[in-house]
Amino acid sequence: MSVNFFEWLRDGVRQSVLLGVSDAIEEIGTPANSDELHPNVAALLKTEPTKSAKRVPASTAGRKRLGKTLKDMNPAKA
């Protein structure tokens, strides 16, 4: 008889999750057979994505550079 610890653990977790879901359904019951959404969920689905989500590339003209460039590290020989 070969016992794999991880298989045993996986089966235990699976069984616990299924029993937890079963207990939750018994406790709170099943949803009513209604096609109507909860008002909060409907409002959430109706919202449009914000326009601030689009990124506009920054101009490189006024950008400060961090650190040294290759020119700064190797000064031109006179």
N, C-alpha and C positions, 0 to 999 in steps of 0.2 A: 504494500500500500504506500503510494507516494503522496505526501501531503505538501502542497506548495503554499507557503505562507501568504504570498501575495494574492493567489487565487482565493484562498480562504478569506482574506481581508476584503477583497473586492466583492465577494458574495455576501459577506456580512454587511457591508455598506449598502449594497443594492437592496438587500432585504430590509434594512433599517429605513431607507428612503421610501420604499414602497409602503411599509407599514405606517410611516409618518404621513404620507399622502392619504392613505386610507383613513387614518384617525382624523385628519383635518377635514376630509369630506364628511365623515360622520358628525363631526362637531359643528361645522358651519353649514352643512347642506350643499346641495347643488344649486347653481344659478337657475332662475326662472327661465322658461323657454320664451324669451323675448328678444326681438331683433333690435330693440332700442338700447342705445349706449347710455352709460351714465353721463350726466351733463359735464362733469369735469373731464372725462375722457374725450368727449366730443369736442370740447373747447381746446383741448390739447392738440387734437388732430387738425383742427381748423386753422391754427396759427401758421403764419407764413414764416419761412426762414428769414432771419435778420440779414440786412444788407451789409452789416459789418463783418460778416463771415468771409466776404471776398477780400483778398489781400491785393493791395496796389503796390507794385514794386517801388521801393524808395529810390529817390534820385541819388546817384553816386557822386554828384558834384560837391555837395556839402558834407559828405560822410567823413568822419574821422577814422583813421586807421589805427588799429591797435598793434603794438609791437614795431619791430624794425623791418624794413624792406631789404631786399638783397643789395640795393644801391647803398643803403646806410651801413650795411655790414662790410661791404667791400668798397671803400672809398676809391674814387678815380685816382690813378697814379698821375703825378704831375710831370 
